[in-house]
Amino acid sequence: MASPSTFFLFLLFILLTFHANAESIIFEEGFTVTTVLDGHKINVNPYSILQRYGSSDVILLDSTNSVFYTLQFPISSDSIVRRLSGDGSAGYKDGDVISAEFNRPKSFAVDLKGNVYVADKNNKAIRKISSNGVTTIVGDFSEKSSRKNGLSQNVSLSNDFELAFIPGLCALLVSDHMHQLIHQINLKEEDCTFGSNSGLGAAMIWTLGLGLSCLLGLVIGIAVGRYLIPNTGRFEPLPFCHDMEALPNTSGESSSDTLLRQQKRSC
């Protein structure tokens, strides 16, 4: 049985260790934590979440059930959760987004067009979810991984990797944990731009119309300025009719006759 002195020394060691750790922690105040979604109530197990560029949607990955969901900002208990892709079974199946199968992925990325790239590491593949369905963009279905580069269908990935989308490169960067490598996968140019060509055309037409309106306003302003400011260099009053009610009536005419006569004379 330990003596009282040994217990006292042990307690003193615990207190000193806690004090040392407390001194190495600096808390910054001003932050609050709020639960906005409870997965237990909707049978969803949130593992990872990313925003979809140019949209109010966020994409939620349920790794346990191999399903991707979308939900809109602001996230709340009343948010509608929609299935984006995955039938809920762990497997490997491309094609229709709803009937596609993934094998418990844990990492994904989203490009500027909203396409989702899935690090399906248990299948040693990178999959793409788009409006056209689910496809495989990297992976040769080999049982063994390798360090070689080349065409995407000839590259063998390991079963331990993550990926990230880099807009400035228009590429995916893949961190291969097993081989301690970083791979770069260049994407299609149309997947690295916001909107569509028609949207860009509409924006250009709107900008051109705005510019023409400003130019027309400037021309009218100069013309009116020349009319209002003659060569005397000072503002001249416009030839508006003067108020005739203030003029004296010495002819005995009625007020209406006087008003008409004075208006004709002054105008």
GUDOTOR-545345 format. One record per atom (N, C-alpha, C): y, z, x; atom name. Coordinates in Angstrom, 1 decimal. Layout:
<sites>
yy	zz	xx	atom
Y	Z	X	CA
...
</sites>
This chain:
<sites>
yy	zz	xx	atom
-1.2	0.0	0.8	N
0.0	0.0	0.0	CA
1.2	0.0	0.9	C
2.2	-0.8	0.5	N
3.4	-0.9	1.3	CA
4.2	0.3	1.2	C
4.8	0.7	2.4	N
5.7	1.9	2.4	CA
7.0	1.6	1.8	C
7.7	2.7	1.4	N
9.1	2.5	0.8	CA
10.0	1.7	1.7	C
9.9	1.9	3.0	N
10.8	1.3	3.9	CA
10.6	-0.2	4.0	C
9.3	-0.6	3.9	N
8.9	-2.1	3.8	CA
9.5	-2.7	2.6	C
9.4	-2.0	1.5	N
9.9	-2.6	0.2	CA
11.4	-2.7	0.3	C
12.1	-1.7	0.9	N
13.5	-1.7	1.0	CA
14.0	-2.9	1.8	C
13.2	-3.2	2.9	N
13.6	-4.3	3.8	CA
13.4	-5.6	3.1	C
12.3	-5.7	2.3	N
12.1	-6.9	1.6	CA
13.2	-7.2	0.5	C
13.6	-6.1	-0.2	N
14.6	-6.3	-1.1	CA
16.0	-6.7	-0.5	C
16.2	-6.1	0.7	N
17.4	-6.4	1.4	CA
17.4	-7.9	1.9	C
16.3	-8.4	2.3	N
16.1	-9.8	2.7	CA
16.4	-10.7	1.5	C
15.9	-10.4	0.3	N
16.1	-11.2	-0.8	CA
17.6	-11.2	-1.2	C
18.3	-10.1	-1.1	N
19.7	-10.0	-1.5	CA
20.6	-10.8	-0.5	C
20.2	-10.7	0.8	N
21.0	-11.4	1.8	CA
20.8	-12.9	1.7	C
19.5	-13.4	1.4	N
19.3	-14.8	1.2	CA
20.0	-15.3	0.0	C
20.1	-14.6	-1.1	N
20.8	-15.0	-2.3	CA
22.3	-15.1	-2.0	C
22.8	-14.1	-1.3	N
24.2	-14.1	-0.9	CA
24.6	-15.3	0.0	C
23.7	-15.7	0.9	N
23.9	-16.8	1.8	CA
23.9	-18.1	1.0	C
23.0	-18.2	0.0	N
22.9	-19.5	-0.8	CA
24.1	-19.6	-1.7	C
24.6	-18.4	-2.2	N
25.8	-18.4	-3.1	CA
27.0	-18.9	-2.4	C
27.1	-18.5	-1.1	N
28.3	-18.9	-0.3	CA
28.3	-20.4	0.0	C
27.1	-21.1	-0.1	N
27.1	-22.5	0.2	CA
27.3	-23.4	-1.0	C
27.4	-22.8	-2.2	N
27.6	-23.5	-3.4	CA
29.0	-23.4	-3.9	C
29.7	-24.6	-4.1	N
31.0	-24.6	-4.6	CA
31.0	-25.3	-6.0	C
31.4	-24.5	-7.0	N
31.4	-25.0	-8.4	CA
32.8	-25.6	-8.7	C
32.8	-26.8	-9.3	N
34.0	-27.4	-9.8	CA
34.1	-27.3	-11.3	C
35.1	-26.6	-11.8	N
35.2	-26.4	-13.2	CA
35.8	-27.6	-13.9	C
35.7	-27.5	-15.3	N
36.3	-28.6	-16.1	CA
35.3	-29.5	-16.7	C
34.1	-29.3	-16.6	N
33.0	-30.2	-17.1	CA
32.3	-29.5	-18.2	C
31.9	-30.2	-19.2	N
31.0	-29.7	-20.3	CA
29.8	-30.5	-20.5	C
28.8	-30.0	-21.0	N
27.5	-30.7	-21.3	CA
27.2	-30.6	-22.8	C
27.0	-31.8	-23.3	N
26.7	-31.9	-24.8	CA
25.5	-32.8	-25.0	C
24.6	-32.3	-25.8	N
23.4	-33.1	-26.2	CA
23.7	-34.1	-27.2	C
23.6	-35.4	-27.0	N
23.9	-36.4	-27.9	CA
22.7	-37.0	-28.6	C
21.5	-36.8	-28.0	N
20.3	-37.4	-28.6	CA
19.1	-36.5	-28.3	C
18.3	-36.2	-29.3	N
17.1	-35.5	-29.1	CA
15.9	-36.4	-29.4	C
15.2	-36.7	-28.3	N
14.1	-37.6	-28.4	CA
12.9	-37.1	-29.2	C
12.8	-35.8	-29.4	N
11.7	-35.3	-30.1	CA
11.8	-35.7	-31.6	C
13.1	-35.8	-32.1	N
13.3	-36.1	-33.5	CA
13.0	-37.6	-33.8	C
13.0	-38.5	-32.9	N
12.8	-39.9	-33.1	CA
11.6	-40.4	-32.3	C
10.8	-39.5	-31.7	N
9.6	-39.9	-31.0	CA
9.9	-40.8	-29.8	C
11.0	-40.5	-29.1	N
11.3	-41.3	-27.9	CA
11.5	-40.4	-26.8	C
10.9	-40.8	-25.6	N
11.0	-40.0	-24.4	CA
11.9	-40.7	-23.4	C
13.2	-40.3	-23.4	N
14.2	-41.0	-22.5	CA
13.9	-40.7	-21.0	C
13.7	-41.8	-20.3	N
13.5	-41.7	-18.8	CA
14.7	-42.2	-18.0	C
15.2	-43.3	-18.4	N
16.4	-43.9	-17.7	CA
17.2	-44.6	-18.7	C
18.6	-44.7	-18.4	N
19.5	-45.3	-19.4	CA
20.6	-46.0	-18.6	C
20.9	-47.2	-19.0	N
22.0	-48.0	-18.4	CA
22.8	-48.7	-19.4	C
24.1	-49.0	-19.1	N
24.9	-49.7	-20.0	CA
24.7	-51.2	-19.9	C
24.8	-51.9	-21.0	N
24.7	-53.3	-21.0	CA
26.2	-53.9	-20.8	C
26.4	-54.7	-19.8	N
27.7	-55.2	-19.5	CA
28.3	-55.9	-20.6	C
29.6	-55.7	-20.8	N
30.4	-56.5	-21.9	CA
29.9	-56.1	-23.3	C
29.3	-55.0	-23.5	N
28.8	-54.6	-24.8	CA
28.9	-53.1	-25.0	C
28.9	-52.7	-26.2	N
28.9	-51.3	-26.6	CA
27.5	-50.7	-26.6	C
26.5	-51.5	-26.2	N
25.1	-51.0	-26.2	CA
24.8	-50.3	-24.9	C
23.8	-49.4	-25.0	N
23.2	-48.9	-23.8	CA
21.7	-49.2	-23.9	C
21.0	-49.4	-22.8	N
19.5	-49.6	-22.9	CA
18.8	-48.4	-22.4	C
17.9	-48.0	-23.1	N
17.1	-46.7	-22.9	CA
15.7	-47.1	-22.6	C
15.1	-46.6	-21.5	N
13.7	-46.8	-21.1	CA
12.9	-45.6	-21.4	C
11.9	-45.8	-22.2	N
10.9	-44.8	-22.5	CA
9.7	-45.2	-21.7	C
9.6	-44.6	-20.5	N
8.6	-45.0	-19.5	CA
7.2	-44.5	-20.0	C
7.1	-43.4	-20.6	N
5.8	-42.9	-21.1	CA
5.1	-43.9	-22.1	C
5.9	-44.5	-23.0	N
5.4	-45.4	-24.0	CA
5.6	-46.9	-23.6	C
6.2	-47.1	-22.4	N
6.4	-48.5	-21.9	CA
7.2	-49.3	-22.9	C
8.3	-48.8	-23.4	N
9.2	-49.4	-24.4	CA
10.6	-49.3	-24.0	C
11.4	-50.4	-24.2	N
12.8	-50.4	-24.0	CA
13.5	-50.3	-25.4	C
14.6	-49.5	-25.5	N
15.4	-49.4	-26.7	CA
16.8	-49.7	-26.4	C
17.6	-50.0	-27.5	N
19.0	-50.2	-27.4	CA
19.7	-49.2	-28.4	C
20.8	-48.7	-28.1	N
21.6	-47.9	-29.0	CA
23.1	-48.0	-28.6	C
24.0	-47.8	-29.6	N
25.4	-48.1	-29.4	CA
26.2	-46.9	-29.1	C
27.3	-47.1	-28.4	N
28.3	-46.0	-28.3	CA
29.0	-45.8	-29.6	C
29.6	-44.6	-29.8	N
29.2	-43.4	-29.1	CA
27.9	-42.9	-29.5	C
27.1	-42.3	-28.6	N
25.8	-41.9	-28.9	CA
25.9	-40.5	-29.6	C
25.1	-40.4	-30.7	N
25.1	-39.2	-31.5	CA
23.7	-39.1	-32.1	C
23.6	-38.0	-32.8	N
22.3	-37.8	-33.5	CA
22.1	-38.8	-34.7	C
23.2	-39.5	-35.1	N
23.1	-40.5	-36.1	CA
23.0	-41.9	-35.6	C
22.9	-42.0	-34.2	N
22.8	-43.4	-33.6	CA
21.5	-44.0	-34.0	C
21.6	-45.3	-34.3	N
20.5	-46.1	-34.6	CA
19.8	-46.7	-33.4	C
18.6	-46.3	-33.2	N
17.8	-46.7	-32.0	CA
17.0	-47.9	-32.4	C
17.2	-49.0	-31.7	N
16.4	-50.3	-32.0	CA
15.5	-50.6	-30.8	C
14.3	-51.1	-31.1	N
13.4	-51.5	-30.0	CA
13.9	-52.8	-29.5	C
14.0	-52.9	-28.1	N
14.4	-54.1	-27.5	CA
13.1	-54.9	-27.0	C
12.2	-54.2	-26.4	N
11.0	-54.9	-25.9	CA
9.9	-53.9	-25.6	C
8.7	-54.3	-25.8	N
7.5	-53.5	-25.6	CA
6.8	-53.1	-26.9	C
5.5	-53.2	-26.9	N
4.7	-52.9	-28.1	CA
4.2	-51.4	-28.1	C
4.5	-50.7	-27.0	N
4.1	-49.3	-26.9	CA
2.8	-49.1	-26.2	C
2.1	-50.2	-25.7	N
0.9	-50.1	-25.0	CA
1.1	-50.4	-23.5	C
0.5	-49.7	-22.6	N
0.6	-50.0	-21.2	CA
-0.3	-51.2	-20.9	C
0.3	-52.2	-20.3	N
-0.5	-53.4	-20.0	CA
0.4	-54.4	-19.3	C
0.0	-55.7	-19.4	N
0.8	-56.8	-18.7	CA
0.7	-58.0	-19.6	C
1.8	-58.2	-20.3	N
1.8	-59.4	-21.3	CA
3.2	-59.9	-21.4	C
3.4	-61.1	-21.0	N
4.7	-61.8	-21.2	CA
4.8	-62.5	-22.6	C
6.0	-63.0	-22.9	N
6.1	-63.8	-24.1	CA
7.1	-63.1	-25.0	C
6.8	-62.9	-26.3	N
7.7	-62.4	-27.3	CA
8.1	-61.0	-26.9	C
9.4	-60.7	-27.1	N
9.9	-59.4	-26.6	CA
9.3	-58.2	-27.2	C
9.0	-58.3	-28.5	N
8.4	-57.1	-29.2	CA
6.9	-56.9	-28.8	C
6.2	-58.0	-28.7	N
4.7	-57.9	-28.4	CA
4.4	-57.8	-26.9	C
5.5	-57.9	-26.1	N
5.3	-57.8	-24.6	CA
4.8	-56.4	-24.2	C
4.1	-56.4	-23.1	N
3.5	-55.1	-22.6	CA
4.0	-54.8	-21.2	C
4.3	-53.6	-20.9	N
4.7	-53.1	-19.5	CA
3.8	-52.0	-19.2	C
3.8	-51.6	-17.9	N
2.9	-50.6	-17.5	CA
3.6	-49.4	-16.9	C
4.2	-48.6	-17.9	N
5.0	-47.4	-17.6	CA
6.0	-47.6	-16.4	C
6.9	-48.6	-16.6	N
8.0	-48.8	-15.5	CA
8.9	-47.6	-15.5	C
9.6	-47.4	-14.4	N
10.5	-46.3	-14.2	CA
11.9	-46.7	-13.7	C
12.0	-48.0	-13.4	N
13.3	-48.5	-12.9	CA
13.6	-49.9	-13.5	C
14.9	-50.1	-13.8	N
15.3	-51.4	-14.3	CA
16.7	-51.6	-14.0	C
17.2	-52.8	-14.2	N
18.6	-53.2	-13.9	CA
19.0	-54.2	-15.0	C
20.4	-54.3	-15.2	N
20.9	-55.2	-16.2	CA
22.0	-56.1	-15.5	C
21.9	-57.4	-15.8	N
22.9	-58.3	-15.2	CA
24.1	-58.5	-16.2	C
25.1	-59.3	-15.8	N
26.3	-59.4	-16.5	CA
26.1	-60.1	-17.9	C
25.0	-60.8	-18.0	N
24.7	-61.5	-19.3	CA
23.9	-60.6	-20.2	C
23.5	-59.4	-19.8	N
22.7	-58.5	-20.6	CA
21.2	-58.6	-20.4	C
20.8	-59.5	-19.5	N
19.3	-59.6	-19.2	CA
18.8	-58.4	-18.5	C
17.6	-57.9	-18.8	N
17.1	-56.7	-18.2	CA
16.0	-57.1	-17.2	C
16.0	-56.5	-16.0	N
15.0	-56.8	-15.0	CA
14.2	-55.5	-14.8	C
12.9	-55.6	-15.0	N
12.1	-54.4	-15.0	CA
11.3	-54.3	-13.7	C
11.4	-53.2	-13.1	N
10.5	-52.9	-11.9	CA
9.2	-52.4	-12.4	C
8.3	-53.3	-12.8	N
7.0	-53.0	-13.3	CA
6.0	-52.8	-12.1	C
6.2	-51.6	-11.5	N
5.5	-51.4	-10.2	CA
4.0	-51.3	-10.3	C
3.6	-50.7	-11.5	N
2.1	-50.6	-11.6	CA
1.5	-52.0	-11.8	C
2.2	-53.0	-12.2	N
1.7	-54.3	-12.2	CA
2.2	-55.1	-11.0	C
2.9	-54.5	-10.1	N
3.4	-55.1	-8.9	CA
4.2	-56.4	-9.2	C
5.1	-56.3	-10.1	N
5.8	-57.4	-10.6	CA
7.2	-57.0	-11.0	C
8.1	-58.0	-11.0	N
9.5	-57.8	-11.6	CA
9.5	-58.7	-12.8	C
9.8	-58.1	-13.9	N
9.8	-58.8	-15.2	CA
11.3	-59.0	-15.7	C
11.5	-60.0	-16.5	N
12.8	-60.2	-17.0	CA
12.8	-60.3	-18.6	C
13.6	-59.5	-19.2	N
13.8	-59.5	-20.6	CA
15.1	-60.2	-21.0	C
15.0	-61.3	-21.7	N
16.1	-62.1	-22.1	CA
16.0	-62.5	-23.6	C
17.0	-63.2	-24.1	N
16.9	-63.7	-25.5	CA
15.7	-64.7	-25.7	C
15.2	-65.2	-24.6	N
14.1	-66.2	-24.7	CA
12.7	-65.5	-24.6	C
12.7	-64.2	-24.4	N
11.4	-63.5	-24.3	CA
11.3	-62.8	-22.9	C
10.1	-62.4	-22.6	N
9.8	-61.7	-21.4	CA
9.0	-62.6	-20.4	C
9.5	-62.7	-19.2	N
8.9	-63.5	-18.2	CA
8.7	-62.7	-16.9	C
7.9	-63.2	-16.0	N
7.7	-62.6	-14.7	CA
8.5	-63.5	-13.7	C
9.4	-62.8	-12.9	N
10.2	-63.6	-11.9	CA
9.7	-63.4	-10.4	C
9.0	-62.3	-10.2	N
8.5	-62.0	-8.8	CA
7.1	-61.3	-9.0	C
6.1	-61.8	-8.2	N
4.8	-61.2	-8.2	CA
3.7	-62.3	-8.2	C
2.7	-62.1	-7.3	N
1.7	-63.2	-7.3	CA
0.3	-62.6	-7.8	C
0.4	-61.5	-8.5	N
-0.8	-60.9	-9.1	CA
-1.9	-60.5	-8.1	C
-1.5	-60.3	-6.8	N
-2.4	-60.0	-5.8	CA
-2.7	-58.5	-5.8	C
-3.9	-58.1	-5.4	N
-4.3	-56.7	-5.4	CA
-3.7	-56.0	-4.1	C
-3.4	-56.8	-3.1	N
-2.8	-56.3	-1.9	CA
-1.3	-56.7	-1.8	C
-0.5	-55.8	-1.3	N
0.9	-56.1	-1.1	CA
1.1	-56.5	0.4	C
2.2	-57.2	0.6	N
2.5	-57.7	1.9	CA
4.0	-57.6	2.2	C
4.4	-57.9	3.4	N
5.8	-57.9	3.8	CA
6.4	-59.3	3.9	C
5.7	-60.3	3.5	N
6.2	-61.7	3.6	CA
7.3	-62.0	2.6	C
8.1	-62.9	3.0	N
9.2	-63.5	2.1	CA
8.7	-64.9	1.6	C
9.6	-65.4	0.8	N
9.3	-66.8	0.3	CA
9.5	-66.9	-1.2	C
8.9	-67.9	-1.8	N
9.1	-68.1	-3.2	CA
8.6	-66.9	-4.0	C
9.3	-66.7	-5.1	N
9.0	-65.4	-5.8	CA
7.5	-65.3	-6.3	C
6.9	-66.5	-6.6	N
5.5	-66.4	-7.1	CA
4.5	-66.2	-6.0	C
5.0	-66.3	-4.7	N
4.1	-66.1	-3.6	CA
4.3	-64.8	-2.9	C
5.2	-63.9	-3.4	N
5.5	-62.6	-2.8	CA
4.7	-61.6	-3.5	C
4.1	-60.7	-2.6	N
3.2	-59.6	-3.1	CA
4.0	-58.3	-3.0	C
4.4	-57.7	-4.1	N
5.1	-56.5	-4.1	CA
4.2	-55.3	-3.9	C
4.7	-54.2	-3.5	N
3.9	-52.9	-3.4	CA
4.0	-52.3	-4.8	C
3.3	-51.2	-5.0	N
3.3	-50.5	-6.2	CA
4.3	-49.3	-6.2	C
5.3	-49.3	-5.3	N
6.2	-48.3	-5.2	CA
7.6	-48.9	-4.8	C
8.3	-49.3	-5.8	N
9.6	-49.9	-5.5	CA
10.6	-49.7	-6.7	C
11.9	-49.8	-6.4	N
12.9	-49.8	-7.4	CA
13.9	-50.9	-7.2	C
14.7	-51.2	-8.2	N
15.6	-52.3	-8.0	CA
17.0	-52.0	-8.6	C
18.0	-52.7	-8.2	N
19.4	-52.5	-8.6	CA
20.1	-53.9	-8.7	C
21.0	-54.1	-9.6	N
21.7	-55.3	-9.7	CA
23.1	-55.2	-9.0	C
23.4	-56.1	-8.1	N
24.7	-56.1	-7.4	CA
25.5	-57.3	-7.9	C
26.5	-57.1	-8.7	N
27.3	-58.2	-9.2	CA
28.0	-59.0	-8.2	C
28.5	-58.4	-7.1	N
29.2	-59.1	-6.1	CA
28.3	-60.1	-5.3	C
27.0	-59.8	-5.3	N
26.0	-60.7	-4.6	CA
25.3	-61.7	-5.6	C
25.5	-61.4	-6.9	N
24.7	-62.1	-7.9	CA
23.2	-62.0	-7.6	C
22.8	-60.8	-7.3	N
21.4	-60.6	-6.8	CA
20.9	-59.3	-7.2	C
19.5	-59.2	-7.1	N
18.8	-57.9	-7.2	CA
18.5	-57.4	-5.8	C
18.7	-56.1	-5.6	N
18.2	-55.5	-4.4	CA
17.0	-54.7	-4.7	C
15.9	-54.9	-4.0	N
14.7	-54.2	-4.2	CA
14.4	-53.2	-3.1	C
14.3	-52.0	-3.3	N
13.9	-51.0	-2.3	CA
12.4	-50.8	-2.3	C
11.7	-51.3	-1.3	N
10.3	-51.1	-1.2	CA
10.0	-49.9	-0.5	C
9.6	-48.8	-1.2	N
9.3	-47.5	-0.5	CA
8.1	-47.6	0.4	C
7.1	-48.3	0.0	N
5.9	-48.3	0.8	CA
6.1	-49.0	2.1	C
6.8	-50.1	2.2	N
7.0	-50.8	3.4	CA
8.3	-50.5	4.1	C
9.1	-49.7	3.5	N
10.4	-49.3	4.0	CA
11.3	-50.6	4.2	C
11.4	-51.4	3.2	N
12.1	-52.6	3.2	CA
13.1	-52.7	2.0	C
14.1	-53.5	2.2	N
15.0	-53.9	1.1	CA
15.0	-55.4	1.0	C
14.6	-55.9	-0.2	N
14.5	-57.3	-0.5	CA
15.7	-57.7	-1.3	C
16.1	-58.9	-1.2	N
17.2	-59.5	-2.0	CA
16.7	-60.7	-2.8	C
16.9	-60.6	-4.1	N
16.5	-61.7	-5.0	CA
17.8	-62.3	-5.6	C
18.1	-63.5	-5.2	N
19.3	-64.2	-5.8	CA
19.0	-64.6	-7.2	C
20.0	-64.4	-8.1	N
19.8	-64.7	-9.5	CA
20.5	-66.0	-9.8	C
20.3	-66.5	-11.0	N
21.0	-67.7	-11.5	CA
22.5	-67.4	-11.7	C
23.3	-68.4	-11.4	N
24.7	-68.2	-11.5	CA
25.2	-67.9	-12.9	C
24.5	-68.5	-13.9	N
25.0	-68.2	-15.2	CA
24.7	-66.8	-15.7	C
23.8	-66.1	-15.0	N
23.5	-64.7	-15.3	CA
24.5	-63.7	-14.6	C
25.5	-64.2	-13.9	N
26.4	-63.4	-13.2	CA
27.8	-63.6	-13.7	C
28.0	-64.2	-14.9	N
29.3	-64.4	-15.4	CA
29.3	-63.8	-16.8	C
30.5	-63.3	-17.2	N
30.7	-62.8	-18.6	CA
30.9	-63.9	-19.5	C
30.4	-63.8	-20.8	N
30.6	-64.7	-21.8	CA
30.0	-66.1	-21.6	C
30.5	-67.1	-22.3	N
29.9	-68.4	-22.2	CA
31.0	-69.4	-21.9	C
30.7	-70.7	-21.7	N
31.7	-71.7	-21.4	CA
32.6	-71.9	-22.6	C
32.1	-71.8	-23.8	N
32.9	-72.0	-25.0	CA
33.9	-70.8	-25.1	C
33.5	-69.6	-24.7	N
34.4	-68.5	-24.7	CA
35.5	-68.7	-23.6	C
35.1	-69.2	-22.5	N
36.1	-69.5	-21.4	CA
37.1	-70.6	-21.9	C
36.6	-71.6	-22.6	N
37.5	-72.7	-23.1	CA
38.5	-72.2	-24.1	C
38.0	-71.3	-25.0	N
38.9	-70.7	-26.0	CA
40.0	-69.9	-25.3	C
39.6	-69.1	-24.3	N
40.6	-68.3	-23.5	CA
41.6	-69.2	-22.8	C
41.2	-70.3	-22.3	N
42.1	-71.2	-21.6	CA
43.1	-71.9	-22.6	C
42.6	-72.3	-23.8	N
43.4	-72.8	-24.8	CA
44.5	-71.8	-25.3	C
44.0	-70.6	-25.5	N
44.9	-69.5	-25.9	CA
46.0	-69.3	-24.9	C
45.6	-69.2	-23.6	N
46.6	-69.0	-22.5	CA
47.6	-70.2	-22.5	C
47.1	-71.4	-22.6	N
48.0	-72.6	-22.6	CA
49.0	-72.6	-23.8	C
48.5	-72.2	-25.0	N
49.4	-72.1	-26.1	CA
50.4	-71.0	-25.9	C
50.1	-69.9	-25.3	N
51.0	-68.9	-25.1	CA
52.1	-69.3	-24.1	C
51.7	-70.1	-23.1	N
52.6	-70.6	-22.1	CA
53.6	-71.6	-22.7	C
53.1	-72.5	-23.6	N
54.0	-73.4	-24.3	CA
55.0	-72.7	-25.2	C
54.5	-71.7	-25.9	N
55.4	-70.9	-26.8	CA
56.5	-70.3	-26.0	C
56.2	-69.7	-24.8	N
57.2	-69.1	-24.0	CA
58.2	-70.2	-23.5	C
57.7	-71.3	-23.1	N
58.6	-72.4	-22.6	CA
59.5	-72.9	-23.7	C
59.0	-73.1	-24.9	N
59.8	-73.5	-26.1	CA
60.9	-72.5	-26.4	C
60.5	-71.2	-26.4	N
61.5	-70.2	-26.6	CA
62.6	-70.2	-25.6	C
62.3	-70.4	-24.3	N
63.3	-70.5	-23.3	CA
64.2	-71.6	-23.5	C
63.7	-72.8	-23.9	N
64.6	-74.0	-24.1	CA
65.5	-73.7	-25.3	C
65.0	-73.2	-26.4	N
65.8	-72.8	-27.5	CA
66.9	-71.8	-27.1	C
66.5	-70.8	-26.3	N
67.5	-69.8	-25.9	CA
68.6	-70.4	-25.1	C
68.3	-71.3	-24.2	N
69.3	-72.0	-23.4	CA
70.2	-72.8	-24.3	C
69.6	-73.6	-25.3	N
70.5	-74.4	-26.1	CA
71.4	-73.6	-27.0	C
70.9	-72.5	-27.6	N
71.7	-71.6	-28.4	CA
72.8	-70.9	-27.5	C
72.4	-70.6	-26.3	N
73.4	-70.0	-25.4	CA
74.6	-70.9	-25.1	C
74.3	-72.2	-24.9	N
75.3	-73.1	-24.6	CA
76.2	-73.3	-25.9	C
75.7	-73.2	-27.0	N
76.5	-73.4	-28.3	CA
77.4	-72.1	-28.5	C
76.9	-71.0	-28.2	N
77.6	-69.8	-28.4	CA
78.6	-69.4	-27.3	C
78.4	-69.9	-26.1	N
79.2	-69.6	-25.0	CA
79.9	-70.9	-24.5	C
81.0	-71.2	-24.9	N
81.7	-72.5	-24.4	CA
82.2	-72.3	-23.0	C
83.0	-73.3	-22.6	N
83.4	-73.3	-21.2	CA
84.4	-72.2	-20.9	C
84.9	-71.5	-21.9	N
85.9	-70.4	-21.6	CA
85.2	-69.3	-20.9	C
83.9	-69.2	-20.9	N
83.2	-68.2	-20.2	CA
83.1	-66.9	-21.0	C
83.5	-66.9	-22.3	N
83.3	-65.7	-23.0	CA
82.7	-66.0	-24.4	C
82.2	-65.0	-25.0	N
81.5	-65.2	-26.3	CA
82.6	-65.6	-27.4	C
82.3	-66.6	-28.1	N
83.1	-67.0	-29.2	CA
82.5	-66.7	-30.5	C
83.2	-66.2	-31.5	N
82.6	-65.8	-32.8	CA
82.2	-67.1	-33.5	C
81.1	-67.0	-34.2	N
80.7	-68.1	-35.1	CA
81.6	-68.3	-36.2	C
81.8	-69.5	-36.7	N
82.8	-69.8	-37.8	CA
82.2	-69.3	-39.2	C
82.0	-68.0	-39.2	N
81.5	-67.4	-40.5	CA
82.8	-67.2	-41.4	C
82.5	-67.2	-42.7	N
83.6	-67.0	-43.7	CA
84.1	-65.6	-43.6	C
85.4	-65.5	-43.6	N
86.1	-64.2	-43.5	CA
86.0	-63.5	-44.9	C
86.2	-62.2	-44.9	N
86.2	-61.5	-46.1	CA
87.5	-61.7	-46.8	C
87.6	-62.3	-48.0	N
88.8	-62.6	-48.6	CA
89.3	-61.5	-49.5	C
88.5	-60.5	-49.8	N
89.0	-59.5	-50.7	CA
90.1	-58.7	-50.0	C
90.2	-58.7	-48.7	N
91.3	-57.9	-48.0	CA
92.6	-58.7	-48.0	C
92.7	-60.0	-48.4	N
93.9	-60.7	-48.4	CA
94.8	-60.4	-49.6	C
96.0	-60.4	-49.5	N
96.9	-60.1	-50.6	CA
96.9	-61.3	-51.6	C
97.1	-61.0	-52.9	N
97.1	-62.1	-53.9	CA
98.6	-62.1	-54.4	C
99.3	-63.1	-53.9	N
100.8	-63.3	-54.3	CA
101.0	-64.4	-55.2	C
100.0	-65.2	-55.6	N
100.2	-66.3	-56.5	CA
100.0	-66.1	-57.9	C
99.4	-64.9	-58.2	N
99.1	-64.6	-59.6	CA
97.8	-65.1	-60.1	C
97.1	-65.7	-59.2	N
95.8	-66.3	-59.6	CA
94.8	-65.2	-59.8	C
93.8	-65.5	-60.5	N
92.7	-64.5	-60.7	CA
92.0	-64.3	-59.4	C
91.3	-63.2	-59.4	N
90.5	-62.9	-58.1	CA
89.5	-63.9	-57.8	C
88.9	-64.5	-58.8	N
87.8	-65.5	-58.6	CA
88.4	-66.8	-58.0	C
89.6	-67.2	-58.6	N
90.2	-68.5	-58.1	CA
90.7	-68.3	-56.7	C
91.2	-67.1	-56.4	N
91.7	-66.8	-55.1	CA
90.6	-66.8	-54.1	C
89.4	-66.3	-54.5	N
88.3	-66.2	-53.6	CA
87.8	-67.6	-53.3	C
87.7	-68.4	-54.3	N
87.2	-69.8	-54.1	CA
88.2	-70.6	-53.2	C
89.5	-70.5	-53.4	N
90.4	-71.2	-52.6	CA
90.4	-70.7	-51.1	C
90.3	-69.5	-50.9	N
90.3	-68.9	-49.6	CA
89.0	-69.3	-48.8	C
87.9	-69.3	-49.5	N
86.7	-69.7	-48.9	CA
86.7	-71.1	-48.5	C
87.3	-72.1	-49.3	N
87.4	-73.5	-48.9	CA
88.3	-73.6	-47.7	C
89.4	-72.8	-47.6	N
90.3	-73.0	-46.5	CA
89.7	-72.5	-45.2	C
89.0	-71.3	-45.3	N
88.5	-70.7	-44.0	CA
87.2	-71.3	-43.6	C
86.5	-72.0	-44.4	N
85.2	-72.5	-44.1	CA
85.3	-74.0	-43.8	C
</sites>
